Amino acid sequence: MKRIIFILIATVGFIACKTHREPVKKSMKDMKEALSAKGFQTFDYVDETTKDTILMQQYFMAFLKSGPTRSQTKKEADSLQTLHLAHLTKMYKLGYADISGPFGDNGDIRGITIYNVPTLKMADSLANADPMVKAGRLVIEIHPWWAAKGFSLR
């Protein structure tokens, strides 16, 4: 488990370092209005310790699980992996996915992607467009997930 957490943290750190941009300061009201206009679900959470109001946003966590078709040759599997990584990179660059990464064991759940899109239908469509999913090597299980807007992993 520690290895999985280390891999995820290392991936996040790498992505954060490569894509760091100075944040534009927006008011909470402006952020909520912009998200609402795009169809995102949000709510306010008041931290009882600090009394700060935190904007929570709904994301969609896609679990990439072993699929029924895993009998590809090494060459086919390697090709699918290249296409899979290109798909995830495209999702990240387009702003549809905030983070992706594999798990560090050989279990049924192979990895996750957190989609930053307004609807489950959109997350499902994007996740199922992955060449690994199309080939049956992976299947997708998606769940709504709430996180504080703008907070980073640490």
Order of alpha helices (4+ residues) and beta strands (2+ residues): alpha-alpha-beta-beta-alpha-beta-beta-alpha-alpha-beta
